[in-house]
Amino acid sequence: MANMSLWGGTAYQGGADFERETYSQAHQCDHCRNLLIRYGSIDGEGPEKWLPRAGTQKEFPDVPVEIASLAIEAHDSLSVNAGRGAVVLARAVIEATAKDKGIGSGNLYSKIDQMHTSGLIREHIKEAAHEVRLGGNDVAHGDILSGPFSYEETAEILTLMDEVLLEVYQSPARVERARQQRLNRQQSSTNP
């Protein structure tokens, strides 16, 4: 159980005609020292909420730090229901992945196809990357008239982004670790 200390004062907002008065407070975890925001309504109507939401921190082992930080930020954006921000970050993850693997020329469509033809991703992962690209394009190119992404839509796009990272970085690294463990066992059994 985390112990939180109030960090600063309480901010109040609203209270005008027909507007519910709300509060927000910054708290610092006494253990990890991270800041969280607690907010709610003064009258106690509705639930009290915390940002970021608990349990949303994702980890991306074996993914380069710069790309992993983008993916983590996309998931953090989802945790506060910032769907557009999450989706455009997911699109950036796909593009950064292609560039990291030496595919730097052309638009994102061609980069994704090049990742597939070079054997970095399978056909269904290529399609997943294109879905992330298309969702991100709506935001990146200002085509936002269709409205915001629902939480479920955003979560699905981030799941597809995660699949790309798994395919390109995490799964190959896992296989290599298993291979190294096997070789180490074989070597230690032949050289007692």
Steps between C-alpha positions, in 0.01 A plus 500: 500500500641837398521789739446838335595839636325816388742695282401866503150631544158425363374669183128576472314565179145573391211580725338747258138470391412134454863397506624244749789616716800269470835461667836358400802419712851379425623216717842341517551130566714466811662189355581575133471882518283515185224760483134416457196724466184442704186679386128498551200716580466697824148373561621140494283414200674258272815301568829644609763432232876470478728569205677315361272202550645215703640202316553675170880510494616273221851372452669420173806287570748467214355804319743793454446753779390783272235288331390339826452844654266598215302178548479555876383856443232370262372266773518780757288714266245221478488485881371857512267447203711714265422282199627728228830550676536126557427415137736757351774377736430142390545611139834659598606169659442318172698758304785507755516120488539501122772766521680310776511199270658704220184576304511877476382591154147542377176562682379287788291282268809397305710464817250251641497307172882500499503358855284216366700431182826504699362232733475714814124452529252239381199580283249540783740723695543711185121544496507588872765766433289643219198525732712695749622720214148570376372588847797728560461662160153625594656699782838585348342640186223690675215274386327516838147571383401141572531575871721364775609140530310294754698339781441159342614615154814654646577190707469285187739721304753488784467121512589493131799729568608261777479210252742679266748556783466137606565381144795728426681510834366296788440160340838485320677602822314231694603237244862616518500477881364145483765408240777643718374312806496174301851560366625585849349176637659298220837664554494447877406133457792438263748704710446396862 
